[in-house]
């Protein structure tokens, strides 16, 4: 027999993962820069708002980043930045 509490916990965990959507994702590594694109993934935040939030977080973390078009971010790749693919922004429940 399956423990009901375990089953409910498992279903909740799966739903939480599905609710959290990647909004800003890695697009390209030029060797010197990393570029990211943000999309309208959650109904309460536009792609530009997601970009601005992601950009602000990167700058506050000490990275050299700037706006790229209306929904992109470009960051200078230095040792402290790490791998381009290690940076992203998500929106939704339980992020």
C-alpha positions as CSV (number, residue, x, y, z in Angstrom):
1,X,0.0,0.0,0.0
2,X,1.3,3.5,-0.9
3,X,1.6,6.0,2.0
4,X,-0.8,8.8,1.1
5,X,1.4,11.5,2.7
6,X,4.4,10.4,0.6
7,X,2.3,10.4,-2.6
8,X,1.0,13.9,-1.8
9,X,4.5,15.2,-1.1
10,X,5.7,13.7,-4.4
11,X,2.9,15.3,-6.4
12,X,3.5,18.7,-4.7
13,X,7.2,18.6,-5.5
14,X,6.5,17.8,-9.2
15,X,3.9,20.6,-9.4
16,X,6.4,23.1,-7.9
17,X,9.1,22.2,-10.4
18,X,6.6,22.7,-13.3
19,X,5.4,26.0,-11.8
20,X,9.0,27.5,-11.8
21,X,9.8,28.6,-15.4
22,X,13.2,29.8,-16.7
23,X,12.7,33.3,-17.9
24,X,16.2,34.4,-18.8
25,X,18.5,31.8,-20.3
26,X,22.0,31.5,-21.7
27,X,22.2,31.9,-25.5
28,X,25.8,32.3,-26.5
29,X,29.4,32.3,-25.2
30,X,31.7,34.4,-27.5
31,X,34.7,33.6,-25.3
32,X,34.8,37.2,-24.0
33,X,31.1,37.7,-23.3
34,X,28.0,35.7,-22.3
35,X,24.6,36.6,-23.8
36,X,21.2,35.8,-22.4
37,X,17.7,36.2,-23.7
38,X,14.6,36.8,-21.5
39,X,11.1,35.8,-22.5
40,X,7.6,36.3,-21.3
41,X,7.3,33.0,-19.4
42,X,5.1,34.1,-16.4
43,X,1.9,36.1,-16.7
44,X,2.8,38.7,-14.1
45,X,6.3,39.7,-15.5
46,X,7.2,40.8,-19.0
47,X,10.3,39.8,-20.8
48,X,11.7,43.3,-20.2
49,X,10.9,43.2,-16.5
50,X,12.5,39.8,-16.2
51,X,15.6,41.2,-18.0
52,X,15.8,44.2,-15.7
53,X,15.5,42.0,-12.6
54,X,18.1,39.5,-13.9
55,X,20.5,42.3,-14.9
56,X,20.2,44.0,-11.5
57,X,20.9,40.8,-9.7
58,X,24.0,40.2,-11.9
59,X,25.3,43.7,-11.3
60,X,24.7,43.5,-7.6
61,X,26.7,40.3,-7.6
62,X,29.7,42.3,-8.9
63,X,29.5,41.2,-12.6
64,X,30.0,43.6,-15.6
65,X,26.7,43.3,-17.4
66,X,24.6,45.5,-19.6
67,X,21.3,45.6,-21.5
68,X,21.2,44.0,-24.9
69,X,18.1,45.0,-27.0
70,X,14.8,45.0,-25.2
71,X,15.1,41.5,-23.6
72,X,18.7,40.6,-23.6
73,X,21.7,40.7,-21.2
74,X,25.4,40.7,-22.1
75,X,28.0,40.0,-19.5
76,X,31.8,40.3,-19.7
77,X,33.2,36.9,-19.1
78,X,35.9,37.0,-16.4
79,X,37.1,34.2,-14.0
80,X,34.8,35.3,-11.2
81,X,31.8,35.1,-13.6
82,X,32.2,31.3,-14.1
83,X,30.4,29.4,-16.8
84,X,27.8,31.2,-18.9
85,X,25.3,28.4,-18.5
86,X,25.5,28.7,-14.7
87,X,23.5,32.0,-14.8
88,X,19.7,32.2,-15.4
89,X,16.6,33.7,-14.0
90,X,13.3,32.0,-13.2
91,X,9.8,33.1,-12.4
92,X,6.8,31.5,-11.0
93,X,5.9,29.7,-7.8
94,X,8.6,28.2,-5.5
95,X,11.6,29.7,-7.4
